[in-house]
Amino acid sequence: MRSTALARRLAVPLALMLVAPLAAAHGPTRQKVTESIDIQAPATRVWNAIKDYSALHTWHPAVESSEATAGNEPGSIRTLHLGGGATIVESLKSYDGDGMRYSYKMEDPGPVPVTNYSSTISVEGKGEGSVVTWKGAFYRGDPNNNPSPERNDEAAIQAITGIYKAGLDNLKKMVEGH
């Protein structure tokens, strides 16, 4: 009877001692970034500017050229050529022309400090204009517990935010004619 009471009193502290090291070694947390921009143009006009999966270079200033293996068909592999010779390889996961949205995944992020990145870009009508939303989810570039500053969560969030803002700002200027 005494040993049962002692075992009960020790059970919780022992369990906590066993679980605590596991909690400390959990690894990275999935990060998310969403950027939106209002554009003073009809949604169909904005969609026409971004709907070609192979033509990101026509509206994103960081992309010098891009091509895709199968156009807007899911499974199409897109290669983005950046300034300085770097490349990013992405695969199209879904494409909805009527819904004005597509989703893709980075297969090789090149210089972008992320892993397991997936993203969706969409256009919706909003009054006389439209809103473009670009959202992504990803892990930092270094999954270890003490990543270097250039591959940690903050670097990953900053890189994706910068990519989205640069593209959306340029798209707005291009479509609005500024």
C-alpha positions in Angstrom: 0.0 0.0 0.0 2.8 2.4 0.9 4.7 1.6 -2.3 1.6 2.3 -4.4 1.2 5.7 -2.8 4.9 6.5 -3.4 4.7 5.3 -7.0 1.7 7.6 -7.6 3.6 10.6 -6.1 6.6 9.9 -8.3 4.7 9.2 -11.5 4.1 12.8 -12.6 7.6 14.1 -11.8 9.2 11.1 -13.6 6.9 11.5 -16.6 7.8 15.2 -16.8 11.5 14.4 -16.6 11.1 12.0 -19.6 9.0 14.3 -21.7 10.9 17.6 -21.1 13.9 16.7 -23.3 11.5 15.8 -26.2 9.8 19.1 -25.9 13.1 21.0 -26.1 14.1 19.2 -29.3 11.0 19.9 -31.3 12.5 21.6 -34.4 11.2 24.4 -36.6 7.6 25.7 -36.7 5.8 26.1 -40.0 5.8 29.8 -41.0 3.1 31.6 -43.0 3.1 34.8 -45.0 0.2 36.5 -46.7 0.4 39.7 -48.7 -2.5 41.4 -50.5 -2.7 44.4 -52.8 -5.6 46.4 -54.1 -5.4 47.1 -57.8 -7.6 49.6 -59.6 -8.4 47.4 -62.5 -11.0 44.7 -63.2 -10.2 41.2 -61.8 -10.1 39.7 -65.3 -7.5 42.2 -66.4 -5.3 41.5 -63.4 -5.8 37.7 -63.8 -4.8 38.0 -67.5 -1.5 39.5 -66.3 -0.6 36.6 -64.0 -2.5 33.6 -65.2 0.3 32.2 -67.3 2.3 29.9 -64.9 5.3 30.0 -67.2 5.5 33.8 -67.4 6.3 35.0 -63.9 9.1 37.0 -65.5 6.6 39.3 -67.2 5.4 40.8 -63.9 7.9 39.9 -61.1 11.0 42.2 -61.2 13.4 39.6 -59.6 12.8 37.0 -62.3 14.7 37.5 -65.6 13.1 34.6 -67.4 10.9 31.6 -66.6 9.5 28.6 -68.4 7.3 25.7 -67.6 7.2 22.2 -68.9 3.4 21.9 -69.3 2.0 25.4 -69.1 -0.9 25.7 -66.7 -1.4 21.9 -66.3 -0.9 20.6 -62.7 2.4 18.9 -62.6 4.0 21.5 -64.8 7.6 22.3 -63.6 8.5 26.0 -63.7 12.1 27.1 -63.6 12.7 30.7 -62.6 16.0 32.3 -63.6 17.0 35.1 -61.3 19.7 37.8 -61.7 23.2 36.5 -61.0 22.4 33.1 -62.4 20.5 31.6 -59.5 17.4 29.4 -60.3 14.3 28.3 -58.4 12.3 25.2 -59.5 8.6 24.9 -58.7 5.8 22.5 -59.6 2.2 23.5 -60.2 -0.2 21.7 -57.8 -3.5 23.1 -58.9 -4.8 25.6 -61.4 -8.3 27.2 -61.4 -8.7 29.6 -64.3 -12.4 30.3 -63.5 -11.6 30.9 -59.9 -8.5 32.9 -60.8 -6.1 31.1 -58.6 -3.3 28.6 -58.7 -1.1 26.8 -56.2 2.5 25.6 -56.5 5.3 24.1 -54.5 9.1 24.9 -54.5 10.9 21.8 -55.4 14.3 23.5 -55.3 14.3 26.9 -53.6 17.7 27.9 -54.9 18.8 31.0 -52.9 15.5 31.4 -50.9 16.1 30.3 -47.3 13.1 28.0 -47.0 12.1 24.3 -47.2 8.8 22.6 -47.8 7.4 25.8 -49.3 3.9 25.9 -50.9 2.0 28.9 -52.1 -1.3 30.1 -53.7 -1.9 33.3 -55.6 -5.4 34.5 -56.4 -7.3 37.4 -57.8 -10.8 38.5 -56.6 -13.0 41.3 -57.8 -13.5 44.2 -55.3 -15.9 46.9 -56.3 -14.5 48.5 -59.5 -11.1 47.0 -58.9 -9.5 43.8 -57.6 -7.4 42.4 -54.8 -4.5 40.0 -55.4 -3.6 37.7 -52.5 -0.3 35.7 -52.4 0.1 33.4 -49.5 2.6 30.8 -48.6 3.6 28.3 -45.9 7.1 27.0 -45.3 9.8 26.0 -42.9 13.1 27.9 -42.5 16.0 26.9 -44.6 17.9 25.2 -41.8 15.7 22.7 -39.8 18.2 22.3 -37.0 17.6 23.8 -33.5 20.2 26.6 -33.8 20.1 27.8 -37.5 22.5 30.4 -38.8 20.9 33.9 -39.0 20.7 33.7 -42.8 18.6 30.5 -42.7 16.4 31.0 -39.6 12.7 31.7 -39.3 13.2 35.5 -39.5 15.3 35.2 -42.7 12.7 32.9 -44.3 9.8 35.2 -43.4 11.7 38.3 -44.6 12.7 36.6 -47.9 9.1 35.4 -48.7 7.6 38.8 -47.7 10.1 40.6 -49.9 9.3 38.3 -52.9 5.6 38.8 -52.5 5.7 42.6 -52.0 8.1 43.1 -54.9 5.9 41.1 -57.2 2.6 42.6 -56.1 3.9 46.2 -56.2 5.2 45.7 -59.7 2.0 44.0 -60.8 0.0 47.0 -59.5 2.2 49.5 -61.4 2.1 47.4 -64.6 -1.7 46.9 -64.6 -2.6 50.4 -63.5 -0.2 51.9 -66.0 2.0 53.8 -63.6 
